Amino acid sequence: MESAEREISELNTIEIQYRKGTGRDSKLDARLREFMRQNRLDTTHSCDANLAKLRRWAVSQGKKIRLVPE
């Protein structure tokens, strides 16, 4: 998947902004879940699994994901 993401242009990048909180995954996980709900993707129980699923979905759409802390 890493090589597939490298081949995708920077123009096809989806930026997901999230607030940095005290917990590493708390704000990021909430933002990932919100984005996945908006795009009708099923979520999982862990932040890492949600991120992996979202990356696979983005590559299949010809896009890549960039996480941007506020």
C-alpha positions as CSV (number, residue, x, y, z in Angstrom):
1,M,0.0,0.0,0.0
2,E,2.9,2.3,0.7
3,S,4.1,2.1,-2.9
4,A,0.6,2.7,-4.2
5,E,0.3,5.8,-2.0
6,R,3.6,7.1,-3.4
7,E,2.4,6.9,-6.9
8,I,-0.7,9.1,-6.2
9,S,-0.3,12.8,-6.9
10,E,-0.3,15.4,-4.1
11,L,-3.4,16.9,-5.8
12,N,-5.4,13.8,-4.9
13,T,-4.7,14.1,-1.2
14,I,-7.5,14.2,1.4
15,E,-6.4,16.2,4.5
16,I,-8.1,15.3,7.8
17,Q,-7.5,18.0,10.4
18,Y,-7.8,17.0,14.1
19,R,-7.2,18.7,17.4
20,K,-4.3,17.4,19.4
21,G,-5.7,16.3,22.7
22,T,-4.2,14.8,25.9
23,G,-4.9,11.3,24.6
24,R,-3.0,10.2,21.5
25,D,-6.0,8.7,19.8
26,S,-9.0,10.4,21.3
27,K,-9.5,13.4,19.0
28,L,-8.0,11.7,16.0
29,D,-10.3,8.7,16.4
30,A,-13.3,10.9,16.7
31,R,-12.4,12.8,13.5
32,L,-11.6,9.6,11.6
33,R,-15.0,8.2,12.6
34,E,-16.8,11.4,11.5
35,F,-15.0,11.3,8.1
36,M,-15.8,7.6,7.6
37,R,-19.5,8.2,8.5
38,Q,-19.7,11.0,6.0
39,N,-18.3,8.7,3.3
40,R,-20.4,5.7,4.3
41,L,-17.5,3.6,5.5
42,D,-17.9,1.1,8.4
43,T,-15.8,1.9,11.4
44,T,-14.0,-0.5,13.7
45,H,-13.2,-0.5,17.4
46,S,-9.6,0.8,17.2
47,C,-8.1,4.0,15.8
48,D,-5.3,2.1,14.1
49,A,-7.8,-0.2,12.3
50,N,-9.9,2.8,11.2
51,L,-6.9,4.5,9.8
52,A,-5.8,1.4,7.9
53,K,-9.3,0.9,6.5
54,L,-9.5,4.5,5.5
55,R,-6.1,4.4,3.8
56,R,-7.1,1.3,1.8
57,W,-10.4,3.0,0.8
58,A,-8.5,6.2,-0.3
59,V,-6.0,4.2,-2.4
60,S,-8.9,2.4,-4.1
61,Q,-10.3,5.8,-4.9
62,G,-7.0,7.0,-6.3
63,K,-6.4,9.3,-3.3
64,K,-4.2,9.4,-0.2
65,I,-4.8,10.5,3.3
66,R,-2.8,13.2,5.2
67,L,-3.4,13.7,8.9
68,V,-2.9,17.4,10.0
69,P,-2.9,18.3,13.7
70,E,-4.4,21.8,14.4
